[in-house]
Amino acid sequence: LARSSSARFLLVHQFKPNQATCPLMMRTGVTTALLVTLQEVVLSDAVRFGLSENASVSTFEDSIQSSAAWESIDPCAQRASLDVAQADTKEAWESWFLEKVKSGQHKPYSHQAVLRVGVMGTGKSSAVDAFMDEILGLGKGVAEAMYQLVDVDLLTTASDSYRHAICSENGRKEMTGKELESAYYQARKAVNPMAIRSYLIDAAAKSGYTFSIEQTGWSFCYYKQATRSLFKAGYEVIGVSPYVPFFALKSRIIERAKREGRQPSLKNLKDNVNRLLPRVFDLAAESDKFHVVSNYVPFGEPPKLLFSYAAEFDRSLMDTQACSQRSVKREVAESLLKELNDNKDKYEEDELLVWQSEIDFLTALLNIDSECPAVKPPASDYETATGGRYEC
């Protein structure tokens, strides 16, 4: 049962389904009812992408799970395939999203939201789903169905504004990567997907549905905005942040860009890592539970737990002085630190601040114990150079 977006992408390109089956695959979004020998498909495409069986999960998942890769199916037909009303309004998306969310509910779970926080390419979809499956203990694929994503990228790429920019009567226009990027951000301005996201969150929360939100951690404000509204609705907020060392992450982004025929842009990636890592402990304090998982793992393996946080106070009473329970998998953190030191030569001179941010983050983790107060990492050289933590 091909549940993941990566599996659907493989199916589309491996079997080239016709117009009758492709909309089904894209419309369901989670529970695609197509039985295949998925392992053979995955391995054959891993070979085609130049990856070995020992390649990292995030290498493979992210190489085929990017927006550009998904759009290569047929972005100009995407809106019709989703069965969403042809108006880019909050109400048009509400009916579609709530139907999708309702189908994935799993009793007795309710009033629970997962916030997926991570840099592009780290596995916010695949790694977080695998980790939540492990926590729930309900079998593979349950978490993806339970925690349907309020997908800002989908709200953008399925919009009339975006389709008008990249589609013609004959199909998709020939456009450079820079032109596609410009079309995407122009569509975001026109559609305001963050406003639609907030509306969909409120709509799902009214019924106590389980669902998830995804963000890069670039803006702390959006995270706080989401958690505050969810706490008021009586929700338990679980944050999960996948981590992949930058030296491995950038090589995957570069390879993906080559396959897509465009020049890789690493500046935003570097800035995102530098802004997210010093803020992880702040994000944790904004959640009921928060987990950092290492997605720097061999192909086919689930991510490894790196850090866990659990609040031990009653948010309804604003009891912010009580202690939190924190635990660190020291062997995982120490292994990652060794990898960073062994691979420091893979960082360019203008990337050494990223390396230092990663070292500071993992070192701070190793200094954490279960006693109060919570330990925060020191301000990184990047923060000092750029003027602080970018608070709201």
N, C-alpha and C positions, 0 to 999 in steps of 0.2 A: 504494500500500500504506500504509494508515493506521497508522503505528507509534506516534505520540506520543499522550499522554493528552489533549492539547488536540484532536487530530484525532478521537479517539474521542468526546470530549464533543460536538464539533460534529456528528458523525454521528448520535449519539443524538437530539439536538434537531432536526437538520435533517430526518432521515428517519424518526424515531420508529419504530425497529425493533420487531418483535414479541417475544414472550417466547422464541421459539426462537433469535433472533439476538443479543439483548441479553446473555444470559449468556455467550455465546461471546466477545463483545467484552470483557466485564469479566473473564472468567476468564483469557484469554490474557495480559492485562496488557501485552504488548509487541508481539507479532506478529499483530495483527488482520488476517485475510485478507479484507478487503473492498476491492474496487477501486472508486474513485470519482474524479470529477473534482475532486480535493481543492482545487486552487487556486481554483476557482469557489466552492466551499463556504466556504473561508477568507475570501475577499474579500467574499462576501455577508454573512457573519456579522460581519466587521470593520465593514462599513457599518451593520449592525443594532446593533452595540455603540457606534456613533458614532465609529469610528476611521477614519482615512484610510490610504491605502496607505503613507504616510510615517510612520505611528505606530511607536513603538518595539516591537521584538519582545517585550520583557518586558511592555509595556503590554498587548498582546493575549494573550500566553501566560498571564500571571498573572491576567488578568481572568477567564479561563475555567478555570484550572487549580487553583483553591483547593479545599480540602476541601469547603467548603460548596457550591461549584459542582458538584463531582463527586458529592456526596451527593444533589443534586437529581435525579439519574437515578432512583434508587430505593434509598435506604440500607437500607430494611427488607427488601429481597430480596438485599442485597449478599453476605451470608455464603453463601447457597445458590449464588449465581452463581460464587463462588470455588472451590467444591468442596472446602472445608475441613471437617474433622470438626467436629461441633457442640460440642466442648469447647475452652475457652480454655486450652489447655495448650501447652507448648513442643513436645511430641511431635506434637500435631495440626498445628501450623504447619510443622514441620520437613519432613515429606513433601511438602507443597504447595510450599514454597519451594525445596527442592533440585531438584524436578522442573522448576520454572520456571528456575532458574539453569542447570541442566545443558543445557537446550535452547538457551541463548544462548552457549555456549562457542565460542570461535573459535581454532583452533590457529594458531600455536604458543603463544599467550598462556596463561599460568597463573600462579598465586601472585601475583596483582596485584589490589589493591583501590583504588577511587576513593572518597575522602571528600569529599562535596559539602557545603560550608560557606557559608551565606549567610543574610541576613535574609529574612523572609517577603516574597515578591513579587519577588525579584531574578532568579529563573530558575534555581534549583538543579537542576531537571530539564531543561528545554528548553535553556538556555544551556550547561550542562555537557555534555550529550549532543552538542550541535553542536560544541563545542570539542574534545571527545575524538574525534569523527569526523574532525575536521581533523588532529589529531595522528596518529591511526592511519593515515589515508589509505586506509581500506578501504571508503569509500562511506557514504552517508547511512543512518542507522538502525542501523549495526553496534554503535556504542557503547552505545545503549540496551539492545540485546539482550545484549551482553557483560557490562555492569555493572548487573545487576538490583539493584534497590534493596531493602534491608532497611527496610521502610516502617513506622515507628512509628505514624504516623497511621492506616494501614490496619489494623494490629494492634489499634488502639483502636476505630475506627469499625465494623469488622466483628465486634466482640466481642458476646457475648450481653448483657453489661452495658449497652453503649451502645444496642443495638437494643431492649432492654426499656424503656429510658428514653424513646426517641423514637418507638417504634412501637406501634400498637394493632392490633386484629383487622382494622380497616378500612384499614390503611395507616399513613402517617406522621401523627403528632399535630401539631396546630397549636401551634407553640412560637415564642417570641420568640428573637432572637439571643442574649440573655443566658441564657435557659433552655437553649438548645443548647450554649452554651459551658460552662455548669455541668454538663450531662450528659456532655460530652466529658471534662472533667477528673475527674469522678467515676468514669467508666469507666477512665481511666488509672490511678487509684488502685486500682481493683478488679482490673485485668488485669495491671498492672506490665509494660507493653510493653518497657521498657528491659531487663528480665531476659530476656524472650523474644528481644529483639534480640541480646543477648550470646550466647545459646544458638545462634541461627541463624548468627551470625558464626563461631562455633567449628565448627559442623556443616559449613559451606561450606568453611572453611579446611582441614579434615581431608582434603578431596579436591583442594585446590589450585585451586578454582574462582575465576574472576574474578567480582566483584560490587561493589556500592557501598553506602555508608552516607550518610545525610543528616542534617544538624543545623544549627541556627541559629547556632552559635557562642556561645550564651548561657552554656554550661558548658564550660570548658576541660577539666574532669575527664573528661567523657565522651569527648572527642577523644583524650586521653592513654590512657584505658582501652582504646579500640579499637586505637590504634596499637601499644601495648605487646603486646597479645595477637597482633596480626598479625605484628609483627616476630619474635616467638617462633616463629611458624608458618612463617617463611621468606618472608614476603610483601614485595613492593615496595608502598609506600603512596604514592599520588598524591593530593594535596589540590588541589581546585579551588574557588575562591571567586568567585562572580559579584558585581559591584558595580554599583549604580545610585544616582546622587545622591539624597539624601533628598527634595529638593524635588520631584523627578519621582516618586519612589517613593510618597510620601504621597498625591499627587493620584490615583494609580492605586488605592491602598487605599481612599480616600474614594469614588471612583467605583464601585468594586466593592461597597462596603458599601451604597451607594444602590441599586444593582441588586438586592441581596439583601434590601432593605427593613429594614436595621438601622442603628444608629448606629455610626460608625467609632470604633475605639479606637486611638489613636496612641501612648499612653504606653509600652506594651511595645515598639512599633516603635522609638521613640526610644531607650529603654534598650538594646535589642538592638544598634542601630547603635553606640552609645557604648561598649558592652562589647566588640564584635567588632573594630572597626577598630584600636584600640591593641594588640590581641592577635594580629593577622595574622602578624607576624613570629615570634611564639612558636609559632603553629600551624605555620608553615613549617619551623621547626627541629625539629618533631616528626614530620616527613615525609621520605621519600626525595626526593620532588619536590613542588613546590607552585606553583600558578599562580593569579594573580588576573586575572580577565577583566572588561572593561567590557561590561555588557549594556545600556548606554545607546547603542543603535544604531538605525538606521532599520529599519522593518518589513521582514522578510524577509532581513536580513543576519545572519551569525553574530557572536558576541561578539568583541571585540578583546582581544588579549593585552595586559595592563598590566604584569605583574610575574611573573618566573619564578625559582624557587629549585631548586637541585639539590645534595644533600649529596655531599661528596667524601670520605667516610670510611667505614670498614667497621664497621657497627653491631654485627656479631657479635664484634668485638674491642673494642667500647666506645671506639673511637677518636674521641672527641668534640672533640679539639683541632684537627683538620684543618679546612681552609677549606671553605667552600661556594661554589658558583658562582651568582652572582645577576645578573640582567639586567632592565632596565627599558625599556619603550617610552616614551621621553621625550615623544614627540609626543602620545601618548594621555593621559599624565598631565597634560601642560600644557594640553591641550584641556579635560580635566575640571576642572582648577583654574579655567580661564577661565569655564566654565559655572557653577561654584559662586559665583564672584565676581559674575558678571553676574546671577545669580538670588538673591542674598542677600536681597532684599526679599520673597521668597516664604517665608522662614522666620519663624515667629512668635517673639516674644521668648523664650518658654520652649523654643524649638528652636535657639537660637543656639549652645548647647553642642554640638549635633549638627553644625552647620555647621563649628564650630571643630575638632571631631574629624576631619571629612572633610578640612579644610585641612591639619591636622597629618599625617594619613595620606599624602596625596598629596605633600606637601612632603618627608616622610621618604623616600618612594620616589625622588624626584628627587635626593636626597642619597646614594643608594646607589651604590656601584661594586662591582667584582668583588674588591676587596681585603678581607682580614680586618681586624678582626672585623666581623660583621654589624651594620648600623646599625638601632637600634630608634627608633621615634618617641618624642618626649618624652611624659611623662604629660600627658594632656589635662586641661582644666579640670574635666571631668566626673569623671575619676578622682580628682583632688584633692578635689573636693567630696564624693565618695562613699566615699573611703577606700582606694583602691588598685585592684589589677588583678584581684581576685577569683580568686586562685590556689586550687588544691585545698587 
